[in-house]
Amino acid sequence: MKYRLLGKSGLRVSELCLGTMTFGEEWGFGVNKSESKKVFDAFVNAGGNFVDTANLYTEGTSEKYVGEFISFERDYFVLATKFTLRNPGNPKNINASGNSRKSMMNSVEDSLRRLKTDYVDLLWVHAWDSMTPVDEVMRGLDDLIKSGKVLYAGVSDTPAWVVSSANTMAELRGWSRFVGLQIEYSLFQRHAERDLIPMANAFDLAITPWGAIGGGALTGKYLDGNDKEPKRIKESSARLNERNTEIARVVKSISDETGIPGAVIALNWIRQQKGVFIPIVGSRTDKQIIENMKCLDITLSGDTMKRLDEATKIVYGFPHDFLTGEPANTNIYSGQFENIINHRK
């Protein structure tokens, strides 16, 4: 395992992040403490130090397990958790969810108790509530960082214009900025390429994609004729629609030709994108996490990347398509858009 800087910070994190939504059985698809510890140990033994959880994951059990697992050498680990979603201890309290200062402060205190630690390395805004003012969120995060209870802040599942506004405001006011962006991104889901990923690269935000293997669908185990492996995605899921099934077939075809597992292909397609990409890998078994970590030893060829890009391309829409088509090409670039070597692209 090698290490990357977490965006515009000096924090060194492993090139994969361990997702722990499967730590705990409360949501029906997770595993018990013993199996969770096997997954954790396999990740740590490979050199992983970046662990991601959230206040609500498995109704708080994920944080409890993670806190126990990292306690033997707390300072070695980069511990990330999240606030915004309802606090499992106060499900009916209207202020125990959302992005408000009250929700933020109470959620962090409860997370610290479950994690049995006095600080969190990285606190994610889990999702934008479209109600709380941006300055309230950023000032609250800055206060937590100044208190030492949080070291860095990141943002997840939030529109690009909000993140841009927040980081610009923080820089102008001398507050702590977001250093990371967590988004759904995979061969199935490339919509973040329109605005979120270019924004992240412009602000030097590390990107930690979730859903990198499409809930397992990109491994090929949901294709016709594969009834051997356990499955948890419902048949009605968008991850199993006609388009995504065809994408999974392309991945399986490449896997059959190269011998590279489908999950590894999906993870490396992300890892080889422009920017700082640190995929979140979650697993129910140590065997699965070890298999997924094989991506660290493999690089996809240029032809394979092109083949995957073509099979999964999206329509970028306005203004992106307009600005590279005609008459924009003629009038903005003197008809020579493709002849300009743009190092910022």
C-alpha positions in Angstrom: 0.0 0.0 0.0 1.3 3.5 -0.9 0.0 6.7 0.5 -1.5 9.9 -0.9 -1.9 13.4 0.4 -5.5 14.2 1.3 -6.1 17.0 -1.1 -4.8 20.4 -0.1 -3.4 19.1 3.2 -0.3 17.4 4.6 -2.4 14.4 5.8 -1.0 11.1 4.5 -3.7 8.4 3.8 -3.6 5.0 2.2 -4.4 4.8 -1.5 -7.6 2.9 -0.6 -10.0 3.8 2.2 -11.8 1.1 4.2 -15.6 1.6 4.2 -17.3 0.2 7.2 -21.0 0.3 6.5 -21.0 -3.5 6.7 -19.7 -3.4 10.3 -22.8 -4.5 12.2 -25.8 -6.6 11.4 -28.6 -4.0 12.2 -29.3 -3.2 8.5 -29.5 -6.8 7.3 -26.5 -6.9 5.0 -23.6 -6.4 7.4 -21.6 -8.8 9.6 -20.8 -9.4 13.2 -17.9 -8.1 15.2 -15.7 -11.1 14.6 -16.1 -11.0 10.8 -15.7 -7.2 10.7 -12.4 -7.5 12.6 -11.2 -10.0 9.9 -11.9 -7.4 7.2 -10.3 -4.6 9.2 -7.2 -6.7 9.9 -6.8 -7.7 6.3 -6.9 -4.0 5.3 -4.4 -2.9 8.0 -2.0 -5.8 7.3 -1.8 -4.5 3.7 -0.8 -1.1 5.0 -4.2 0.6 5.1 -4.6 3.5 7.6 -7.7 5.4 6.2 -11.0 4.2 7.7 -14.4 5.7 6.9 -17.6 5.4 9.0 -20.6 7.5 9.9 -22.8 8.3 12.8 -25.8 6.4 11.4 -24.1 3.3 9.9 -25.7 0.2 11.3 -27.4 2.5 13.9 -24.1 3.4 15.5 -22.6 -0.1 15.7 -20.1 0.7 12.9 -18.6 3.5 14.9 -18.4 1.3 18.0 -16.6 -1.5 16.2 -14.2 0.9 14.5 -13.4 2.7 17.7 -12.5 -0.6 19.4 -10.5 -1.9 16.4 -8.3 1.2 16.1 -7.8 1.7 19.9 -4.5 -0.3 20.0 -2.8 2.4 18.0 -5.2 5.3 17.6 -2.7 7.9 16.2 -1.7 5.5 13.4 -5.2 5.6 11.8 -6.8 8.4 9.9 -10.4 8.1 11.2 -13.2 9.6 9.2 -16.8 9.9 10.3 -19.8 11.9 9.2 -22.7 14.0 10.5 -26.0 15.2 8.9 -28.0 12.0 9.0 -30.3 11.4 12.0 -28.6 10.6 15.2 -29.4 6.9 16.1 -29.8 7.9 19.7 -32.4 10.6 19.0 -34.5 9.4 16.0 -37.4 11.7 16.6 -35.5 14.9 17.5 -35.9 17.3 14.6 -32.6 18.9 15.4 -30.7 15.6 15.5 -30.2 15.6 11.8 -29.3 18.1 9.1 -26.3 20.5 8.8 -27.1 23.0 11.5 -24.6 23.9 14.1 -26.7 22.2 16.8 -26.9 19.0 14.8 -23.2 19.1 14.0 -22.0 19.7 17.6 -24.3 17.1 19.1 -23.5 14.5 16.4 -19.7 14.9 16.9 -20.0 14.5 20.7 -22.1 11.3 20.3 -19.7 10.0 17.6 -16.7 10.6 19.9 -18.4 8.6 22.7 -19.2 5.7 20.4 -15.7 5.7 18.9 -14.1 6.1 22.3 -11.7 8.7 21.1 -11.2 12.4 21.8 -10.7 13.5 18.2 -11.7 12.6 14.6 -9.2 13.1 11.9 -11.7 13.9 9.2 -15.3 15.0 9.6 -17.5 14.7 6.5 -20.7 16.8 5.9 -22.6 13.6 4.9 -25.2 15.3 2.6 -26.4 18.9 1.9 -29.7 19.7 3.6 -30.5 22.7 1.4 -31.6 24.7 4.5 -28.6 25.6 6.6 -26.6 28.6 5.5 -23.1 27.8 4.1 -21.4 30.2 6.5 -23.1 28.4 9.5 -21.6 25.1 8.4 -18.1 26.3 7.6 -17.9 28.4 10.8 -19.1 25.3 12.9 -16.5 23.1 11.2 -13.8 25.7 11.8 -14.7 25.9 15.5 -14.5 22.1 15.8 -11.1 22.1 14.2 -9.8 24.9 16.5 -11.1 22.9 19.5 -9.0 19.9 18.4 -12.0 17.5 18.3 -11.8 17.5 14.5 -8.6 17.9 12.4 -9.9 18.2 8.8 -13.2 18.7 7.1 -14.7 17.1 4.0 -18.0 17.2 2.2 -20.1 14.4 0.7 -23.1 14.2 -1.6 -23.4 18.0 -2.2 -23.8 20.2 -5.3 -20.6 21.6 -6.8 -21.8 25.2 -6.5 -22.2 24.7 -2.7 -18.7 23.3 -2.3 -17.2 26.0 -4.4 -19.1 28.7 -2.4 -18.0 27.1 0.9 -14.3 26.8 0.1 -14.2 30.3 -1.3 -15.9 31.7 1.7 -13.6 29.8 4.1 -10.5 31.1 2.3 -11.7 34.7 2.4 -12.6 34.5 6.1 -9.6 32.6 7.3 -11.6 29.4 8.2 -10.6 25.8 7.6 -11.6 24.6 4.1 -12.8 21.3 2.8 -9.9 19.0 1.8 -12.0 16.1 0.5 -15.0 15.3 -1.6 -17.0 12.0 -1.2 -19.3 11.2 -4.2 -20.8 8.2 -5.9 -18.6 7.5 -8.9 -18.2 4.4 -10.9 -18.5 2.9 -14.4 -22.2 3.0 -13.8 -22.4 6.5 -12.4 -20.3 9.1 -14.2 -22.5 12.2 -13.8 -20.0 13.7 -11.3 -17.7 14.4 -14.3 -19.9 17.3 -15.4 -19.1 19.6 -12.5 -18.2 17.9 -9.2 -14.9 16.3 -10.4 -13.6 19.4 -12.3 -14.5 21.5 -9.3 -12.6 19.1 -7.0 -9.5 19.2 -9.2 -9.6 23.0 -9.3 -9.8 23.2 -5.5 -7.3 20.3 -5.0 -9.9 18.2 -3.1 -9.2 14.5 -2.7 -12.0 12.4 -4.1 -13.2 9.3 -2.2 -15.7 7.6 -4.4 -18.4 5.3 -2.9 -20.2 2.7 -4.9 -17.0 2.1 -6.9 -18.0 -1.5 -7.9 -21.7 -0.7 -8.2 -22.7 -2.6 -5.0 -21.0 -5.7 -6.5 -22.8 -5.5 -9.8 -19.6 -4.7 -11.7 -18.1 -8.0 -10.5 -20.4 -9.8 -12.9 -22.2 -11.8 -10.2 -25.6 -10.4 -11.2 -25.3 -11.5 -14.8 -27.4 -14.3 -16.2 -26.2 -17.7 -15.2 -24.3 -16.7 -12.1 -26.3 -18.2 -9.2 -23.4 -19.2 -7.0 -22.5 -16.0 -5.2 -24.7 -14.3 -2.5 -26.4 -11.1 -3.7 -27.9 -8.2 -1.9 -29.0 -5.7 -4.6 -32.7 -5.9 -5.3 -33.8 -6.7 -8.8 -35.6 -3.3 -9.0 -32.3 -1.4 -8.4 -31.1 1.0 -11.0 -27.7 -0.7 -10.8 -29.3 -3.7 -12.6 -31.0 -1.7 -15.3 -30.5 -2.5 -19.0 -27.6 0.1 -19.5 -25.7 -1.0 -16.4 -26.2 -4.7 -17.3 -24.5 -4.0 -20.6 -21.7 -2.2 -18.9 -21.2 -5.2 -16.5 -21.0 -7.4 -19.6 -18.2 -5.3 -21.0 -16.3 -5.5 -17.7 -16.8 -9.3 -17.6 -15.6 -9.6 -21.2 -12.4 -7.6 -20.3 -12.0 -9.8 -17.2 -12.3 -12.9 -19.2 -9.7 -11.7 -21.7 -7.2 -10.4 -19.2 -7.7 -12.5 -16.1 -8.2 -9.3 -14.0 -11.2 -9.6 -11.6 -14.2 -7.3 -12.4 -13.9 -5.5 -9.1 -10.3 -4.7 -9.8 -11.1 -3.4 -13.2 -13.8 -1.1 -11.8 -11.6 0.2 -9.0 -8.6 0.8 -11.3 -10.7 2.7 -13.9 -11.4 5.1 -11.0 -7.8 5.1 -9.7 -6.5 6.0 -13.1 -8.7 9.1 -13.5 -7.1 12.6 -13.4 -7.0 13.9 -9.9 -6.6 12.5 -6.4 -8.9 9.5 -6.3 -9.0 7.2 -3.2 -11.8 4.7 -3.7 -13.7 3.5 -0.7 -13.7 -0.3 -0.5 -16.1 -2.1 1.7 -16.5 -5.8 2.2 -18.4 -8.5 4.2 -15.4 -10.9 4.2 -11.6 -10.7 4.4 -11.5 -12.7 1.2 -13.4 -10.0 -0.6 -11.2 -7.1 0.7 -8.0 -9.0 -0.2 -9.4 -9.6 -3.7 -10.2 -5.9 -4.1 -6.8 -4.8 -2.9 -5.3 -6.5 -5.9 -6.0 -3.3 -7.7 -2.9 -1.8 -6.1 -0.7 -4.1 -8.2 -2.4 -3.7 -11.6 -2.6 -0.9 -14.1 -5.2 -1.0 -16.9 -3.8 -0.4 -20.4 -4.7 2.6 -22.4 -6.8 0.5 -24.8 -8.8 -1.0 -21.9 -9.4 2.5 -20.4 -10.6 3.7 -23.8 -12.9 0.7 -24.1 -14.4 1.3 -20.7 -14.8 5.0 -21.4 -16.7 4.3 -24.6 -19.0 1.8 -23.0 -19.9 4.1 -20.2 -19.9 7.6 -21.7 -22.5 10.0 -20.8 -24.0 13.1 -22.4 -22.6 16.1 -20.5 -25.3 18.5 -21.6 -25.4 22.3 -21.4 -23.1 24.2 -21.2 -20.4 21.5 -21.6 -21.4 20.2 -25.0 -22.2 23.7 -26.3 -18.8 25.0 -25.3 -16.9 22.4 -27.3 -19.2 22.1 -30.3 -20.1 24.5 -33.1 -20.3 27.5 -33.4 -18.3 27.7 -30.1 -15.3 25.9 -31.5 -15.0 28.3 -34.4 -15.7 31.5 -32.4 -13.9 30.7 -29.1 -10.9 28.6 -30.3 -10.6 29.8 -33.9 -11.7 26.3 -35.0 -8.7 24.7 -33.4 -9.9 23.3 -30.1 -8.3 19.9 -30.7 -5.0 21.5 -31.6 -4.5 23.3 -28.3 -2.5 21.4 -25.7 -4.4 22.3 -22.6 -2.6 21.2 -19.4 -5.6 22.1 -17.3 -7.9 19.7 -19.0 
